[in-house]
């Protein structure tokens, strides 16, 4: 019966497709808050030149806590923020507006008018 074999193959493909969708959904759900933790501005690049924050006399860090809440600290002044990790980007919303970061591994990168700001995770002993 050639029709039975074709049906089994279609059912198997459908089952595999559903399993793949389930795995992808679990992966995305698991990554929802993957960017959580503490970050500090590590370095800045502009026009191909790499600089440290101390070059500009600045210090920027933020902590992304549970439930999308967090705190940003700019030169010692704390601000409450809300954050969201959407897989390829992390969005921080604070009293002064919205910032969108791209992700490269564990590093968050802020793009602004040809300048890149690289925020790296703060290690426990920092």
N, CA and C of each residue as an Amber inpcrd file, in Angstrom:
protein
   378
   0.8290000  -1.1770000   0.0000000   0.0000000   0.0000000   0.0000000
   0.8820000   1.2510000   0.0000000   1.0430000   1.8880000  -1.1550000
   1.9040000   3.0560000  -1.2360000   1.3570000   4.2640000  -0.4780000
   0.0410000   4.3730000  -0.3360000  -0.5450000   5.5220000   0.3580000
  -0.2440000   5.5440000   1.8410000  -0.1610000   4.3660000   2.4730000
   0.1020000   4.2710000   3.9100000   1.5060000   4.7680000   4.2310000
   2.4810000   4.3880000   3.4250000   3.8680000   4.8020000   3.6390000
   4.0030000   6.3210000   3.5530000   3.3450000   6.9320000   2.5680000
   3.3870000   8.3900000   2.4060000   2.7520000   9.1070000   3.5850000
   1.6610000   8.5240000   4.1010000   0.9880000   9.1100000   5.2590000
   1.8730000   9.0450000   6.4920000   2.5250000   7.9170000   6.7030000
   3.4240000   7.7610000   7.8470000   4.5640000   8.7740000   7.7710000
   5.0790000   8.9580000   6.5660000   6.1820000   9.9120000   6.3880000
   5.7200000  11.3370000   6.6910000   4.5270000  11.7100000   6.2270000
   3.9910000  13.0510000   6.5050000   3.7470000  13.2300000   7.9950000
   3.2070000  12.1780000   8.6500000   2.9730000  12.2650000  10.0910000
   4.2880000  12.4100000  10.8540000   5.3060000  11.6750000  10.4190000
   6.6160000  11.7560000  11.0640000   7.1980000  13.1640000  10.8950000
   7.0710000  13.7350000   9.7020000   7.5660000  15.0950000   9.4600000
   6.8100000  16.0940000  10.3360000   5.5050000  15.9020000  10.4570000
   4.6920000  16.7990000  11.2830000   5.1250000  16.7100000  12.7440000
   5.3560000  15.4950000  13.2270000   5.7980000  15.3070000  14.6130000
   7.1660000  15.9470000  14.8280000   8.0860000  15.7280000  13.8860000
   9.4180000  16.3390000  14.0050000   9.3300000  17.8600000  13.9740000
   8.4540000  18.4030000  13.1340000   8.2700000  19.8540000  13.0740000
   7.7480000  20.3950000  14.3960000   6.7770000  19.7070000  14.9740000
   6.2340000  20.1300000  16.2730000   7.2920000  20.0590000  17.3710000
   8.0920000  18.9980000  17.3620000   9.1680000  18.8790000  18.3500000
  10.1870000  20.0010000  18.1940000  10.5510000  20.3130000  16.9470000
  11.4860000  21.3830000  16.6970000  10.9280000  22.7160000  17.1900000
   9.6480000  22.9740000  16.9130000   9.0060000  24.2040000  17.4060000
   9.0340000  24.2650000  18.9260000   8.7420000  23.1420000  19.5710000
   8.7580000  23.1050000  21.0360000  10.1500000  23.4010000  21.5790000
  11.1780000  22.8200000  20.9650000  12.5550000  23.0690000  21.4000000
  12.9140000  24.5390000  21.2240000  12.5430000  25.1290000  20.0830000
  12.8340000  26.5450000  19.8470000  12.1180000  27.4440000  20.8480000
  10.8620000  27.1340000  21.1370000  10.1260000  27.9260000  22.1260000
  10.7700000  27.8310000  23.4970000  11.1980000  26.6420000  23.8940000
  11.8750000  26.4890000  25.1840000  13.1860000  27.2630000  25.1970000
  13.9170000  27.2370000  24.0990000  15.1780000  27.9750000  24.0250000
  14.9340000  29.4670000  24.1380000  13.9070000  29.9660000  23.4320000
  13.6080000  31.3930000  23.5040000  13.1280000  31.7890000  24.8820000
  12.3090000  30.9640000  25.4970000  11.8300000  31.2510000  26.8390000
  12.9960000  31.2610000  27.8210000  13.9050000  30.3260000  27.6710000
  15.0720000  30.2780000  28.5450000  15.9760000  31.4750000  28.3610000
  15.9950000  32.1010000  27.1810000  16.8520000  33.2500000  26.9020000
  16.1870000  34.5700000  27.2530000  14.9330000  34.5350000  27.6600000
  14.1890000  35.7690000  27.8950000  14.9510000  36.7210000  28.8090000
  15.5560000  36.2340000  29.8420000  16.2790000  37.0750000  30.7900000
  17.7610000  36.7340000  30.8140000  18.2600000  36.2220000  29.7020000
  19.6430000  35.7480000  29.6410000  20.6650000  36.8340000  29.9040000
  20.3290000  38.0930000  29.6480000  21.2970000  39.1770000  29.8150000
  21.4030000  39.6420000  31.2640000  20.6010000  39.0930000  32.1720000
  20.6040000  39.5420000  33.5560000  21.9890000  39.5270000  34.1790000
  22.1930000  40.4080000  35.1580000  23.4750000  40.4980000  35.8410000
  23.9890000  41.9240000  35.8500000  25.2240000  42.0760000  36.2740000
  25.8410000  43.4010000  36.3660000  26.7950000  43.6100000  35.1980000
  26.7870000  44.8180000  34.6430000  27.6330000  45.1870000  33.5130000
  28.3170000  46.5170000  33.8030000  29.4940000  46.7050000  33.1880000
  30.1920000  47.9910000  33.2980000  30.6830000  48.3830000  31.9040000
  30.7960000  49.6770000  31.6860000  31.3540000  50.1590000  30.4270000
  32.8320000  49.8260000  30.4350000  33.2330000  48.9680000  29.5080000
  34.6090000  48.4920000  29.4550000  35.4610000  49.3700000  28.5460000
  34.9620000  49.6330000  27.3340000  35.6960000  50.4980000  26.4150000
  34.7680000  51.0680000  25.3540000  35.2770000  52.0730000  24.6460000
  34.5290000  52.7930000  23.6270000  35.3840000  52.8060000  22.3640000
  34.7430000  52.6660000  21.2090000  35.4660000  52.8630000  19.9510000
  34.7620000  53.9490000  19.1460000  35.5600000  54.8450000  18.5740000
  35.0400000  55.9140000  17.7200000  36.0820000  56.1780000  16.6470000
  35.6530000  56.1750000  15.4070000  36.5660000  56.3950000  14.2770000
  37.7700000  55.4660000  14.3240000  37.5340000  54.2110000  14.7380000
  38.6090000  53.2260000  14.7670000  39.5560000  53.3420000  15.9470000
  39.2900000  54.2620000  16.8630000  40.1570000  54.4540000  18.0350000
  39.4650000  53.8570000  19.2590000  40.2110000  53.0570000  19.9940000
  39.6790000  52.4330000  21.2120000  40.0970000  53.2690000  22.4210000
  39.1100000  53.5840000  23.2780000  39.3540000  54.4060000  24.4610000
  38.6900000  53.7830000  25.6840000  39.2110000  54.1110000  26.8490000
  38.5980000  53.6540000  28.0920000  37.6580000  54.7450000  28.6080000
  36.6930000  54.3890000  29.4440000  35.7960000  55.4030000  30.0030000
  36.5460000  56.4850000  30.7920000  37.6660000  56.1140000  31.4000000
  38.4190000  57.1000000  32.1810000  38.9700000  58.2190000  31.2850000
  39.1300000  57.9510000  29.9810000  39.5490000  58.9820000  29.0280000
  38.5840000  60.1600000  29.0750000  37.3150000  59.8590000  29.3000000
  36.2710000  60.8830000  29.3300000  35.8390000  61.2270000  30.7500000
  36.5030000  60.6390000  31.7280000  36.1300000  60.8830000  33.1200000
  34.7460000  60.3750000  33.4510000  34.3730000  59.2500000  32.8600000
  33.0270000  58.7240000  33.1160000  33.0640000  57.2990000  33.6460000
  32.0130000  56.9590000  34.3180000  31.8200000  55.6180000  34.8310000
  30.3460000  55.2680000  34.6270000  30.0930000  54.2020000  33.8900000
  28.7120000  53.7690000  33.6530000  28.6260000  52.2730000  33.9350000
  27.6320000  51.9020000  34.7010000  27.3760000  50.4930000  34.9770000
  25.8730000  50.3080000  35.1310000  25.4290000  49.0810000  35.0380000
  24.0330000  48.7880000  35.3130000  23.8950000  47.3520000  35.7700000
  22.8420000  47.1290000  36.5410000  22.5150000  45.7990000  37.0300000
  21.1120000  45.4580000  36.5440000  21.0100000  44.3390000  35.8550000
  19.7320000  43.8680000  35.3300000  19.2400000  42.7720000  36.2520000
  18.2130000  43.0910000  37.0120000  17.6990000  42.1820000  38.0300000
  16.5180000  41.3850000  37.5000000  15.9660000  40.5490000  38.3680000
  14.8080000  39.7260000  38.0220000  13.6090000  40.5900000  37.6610000
  12.6900000  39.9850000  36.9400000  11.4220000  40.6130000  36.5740000
  11.5850000  41.8810000  35.7410000  12.7220000  42.0330000  35.0500000
  12.8960000  43.1650000  34.1510000  13.1950000  44.4920000  34.8280000
  13.5000000  44.4580000  36.1040000  13.8510000  45.6800000  36.8280000
  15.3680000  45.8120000  36.8850000  15.8640000  47.0110000  37.1640000
  17.2950000  47.1760000  37.2870000  17.6780000  48.5730000  37.7150000
  18.9850000  48.7770000  37.8170000  19.5320000  50.0650000  38.2170000
  20.7230000  50.3880000  37.3300000  20.7510000  51.6040000  36.8140000
  21.9060000  52.0930000  36.0750000  22.6040000  53.1260000  36.9410000
  23.9320000  53.1730000  36.8710000  24.6930000  54.1510000  37.6460000
  25.6070000  54.8930000  36.6840000  25.4030000  56.2060000  36.5940000
  26.2210000  57.0580000  35.7390000  26.9790000  58.0410000  36.6260000
  28.3060000  57.9080000  36.6520000  29.1670000  58.7500000  37.4900000
  28.6560000  58.8460000  38.9290000  28.2310000  57.7180000  39.4650000
  27.7970000  57.6520000  40.8570000  26.3310000  57.9340000  41.1050000
  25.5860000  58.3850000  40.0980000  24.1630000  58.6860000  40.2720000
  23.3100000  57.5220000  39.7810000  22.5300000  56.8970000  40.6910000
  21.7070000  55.7530000  40.2860000  20.3880000  56.1730000  39.6240000
  19.9470000  55.3700000  38.6790000  18.6560000  55.5550000  38.0150000
  17.9580000  54.2030000  37.9400000  16.6710000  54.1810000  38.1980000
  15.8920000  52.9600000  38.0540000  15.6290000  52.7350000  36.5720000
  15.7510000  51.4900000  36.1320000  15.5130000  51.1570000  34.7360000
  14.6330000  49.9140000  34.6260000  14.0850000  49.7390000  33.4580000
  13.3510000  48.5290000  33.0880000  14.1050000  47.9540000  31.8960000
  14.2320000  46.6480000  31.8370000  14.9830000  46.0450000  30.7410000
  14.2640000  44.8410000  30.1790000  14.6320000  44.5210000  28.9210000
  14.0620000  43.3550000  28.2610000  15.1040000  42.7720000  27.3160000
  15.2350000  41.4710000  27.3390000  16.1430000  40.7570000  26.4500000
  15.2940000  40.0760000  25.3930000  15.4560000  40.5030000  24.1400000
  14.6580000  39.9550000  23.0490000  15.5090000  39.0860000  22.1260000
  16.4490000  38.3420000  22.7000000  17.2840000  37.4560000  21.8950000
  18.4820000  38.1800000  21.3170000  18.2840000  38.9220000  20.2280000
  19.3890000  39.6090000  19.5780000  19.6770000  40.9870000  20.1160000
  18.7760000  41.5190000  20.9500000  19.0040000  42.8480000  21.4970000
  18.4720000  42.9510000  22.9240000  19.0580000  43.8870000  23.6580000
  18.6240000  44.1730000  25.0160000  18.1950000  45.6360000  25.0400000
  16.9990000  45.8890000  25.5420000  16.4640000  47.2440000  25.5960000
  16.4020000  47.7030000  27.0460000  16.9970000  48.8710000  27.3320000
  16.9220000  49.4850000  28.6540000  16.0720000  50.7350000  28.5430000
  15.1040000  50.8690000  29.4340000  14.2450000  52.0420000  29.4550000
  14.3860000  52.7150000  30.8080000  14.7140000  53.9940000  30.7890000
  14.8750000  54.7540000  32.0150000  14.1960000  56.1020000  31.8870000
  14.3820000  56.9710000  32.8810000  13.7190000  58.2750000  32.8620000
  14.1760000  59.1590000  31.6950000  15.3430000  58.8800000  31.1230000
  15.8620000  59.7070000  30.0270000  15.6480000  59.1070000  28.6480000
  14.9190000  57.9870000  28.5650000  14.6330000  57.4070000  27.2610000
  14.9510000  55.9300000  27.1710000  15.0660000  55.4540000  25.9210000
  15.2660000  54.0370000  25.6230000  16.6090000  53.8520000  24.9250000
  17.3570000  52.8270000  25.3560000  18.6220000  52.4670000  24.7230000
  18.5230000  51.0200000  24.2640000  18.9400000  50.7650000  23.0170000
  18.9300000  49.4000000  22.4930000  20.3620000  48.9320000  22.2830000
  20.7000000  47.8070000  22.8900000  22.0210000  47.2050000  22.8160000
  21.9510000  45.9570000  21.9500000  22.9760000  45.7320000  21.1530000
  23.1040000  44.4460000  20.4780000  23.9400000  43.5590000  21.3950000
  23.9270000  42.2490000  21.1150000  24.6920000  41.3230000  21.9460000
  25.7480000  40.6300000  21.1010000  26.9230000  40.4790000  21.7020000
  27.9970000  39.6950000  21.1020000  28.5490000  38.8270000  22.2210000
  28.1200000  37.5670000  22.2580000  28.4690000  36.7140000  23.3910000
  27.8390000  37.2920000  24.6470000  28.6450000  37.5440000  25.6620000
  28.1510000  38.1250000  26.9100000  28.2640000  39.6470000  26.9360000
  28.8270000  40.2310000  25.8830000  29.0240000  41.6780000  25.8200000
  27.7990000  42.3570000  25.2150000  27.3900000  43.4810000  25.8210000
  26.3060000  44.2940000  25.2810000  26.9420000  45.5180000  24.6270000
  26.4910000  45.8500000  23.4120000  27.1000000  46.9300000  22.6410000
  26.0460000  47.9850000  22.3200000  26.3470000  49.2240000  22.7030000
  25.4800000  50.3590000  22.4030000  26.0540000  51.0960000  21.2020000
  25.2570000  51.2290000  20.1500000  25.6630000  51.9260000  18.9260000
  25.0760000  53.3280000  18.9740000  25.9140000  54.3390000  18.8040000
  25.4260000  55.7110000  18.8330000  26.2620000  56.5840000  17.9120000
  25.6950000  56.9720000  16.7870000  26.3240000  57.8990000  15.8480000
  27.7890000  57.5570000  15.5550000  28.0670000  56.3180000  15.1710000
  29.4220000  55.9080000  14.8210000  30.3010000  55.5410000  15.9990000
  29.7820000  55.6880000  17.2000000  30.5150000  55.3250000  18.4030000
  29.9230000  54.0410000  18.9640000  30.7870000  53.1380000  19.3860000
  30.3410000  51.8930000  19.9950000  30.8010000  51.8760000  21.4430000
  29.8970000  51.5320000  22.3390000  30.2190000  51.4180000  23.7630000
  30.0290000  49.9550000  24.1570000  31.0870000  49.3440000  24.6770000
  31.0840000  47.9220000  24.9970000  30.9330000  47.7200000  26.5010000
  29.8530000  47.0690000  26.8940000  29.5690000  46.7840000  28.2990000
  29.8080000  45.2920000  28.5340000  30.6600000  44.9900000  29.4780000
  30.9880000  43.5970000  29.7730000  30.4670000  43.2200000  31.1530000
  30.1920000  41.9260000  31.3590000  29.7220000  41.4950000  32.6800000
  30.7490000  41.7830000  33.7560000  30.2690000  42.1730000  34.9080000
  31.1360000  42.4150000  36.0580000  31.3630000  41.0740000  36.7390000
  32.5990000  40.7320000  36.9070000  32.9350000  39.4860000  37.6100000
  32.7090000  39.6930000  39.0940000  32.4660000  38.6270000  39.8180000
  32.1520000  38.7130000  41.2420000  33.2380000  39.4140000  42.0490000
  34.4960000  39.3130000  41.6250000  35.5810000  39.9290000  42.4030000
  35.9320000  41.3310000  41.9110000  35.1500000  41.9170000  40.9390000
  35.3960000  43.2950000  40.4670000  34.9710000  44.3160000  41.4930000
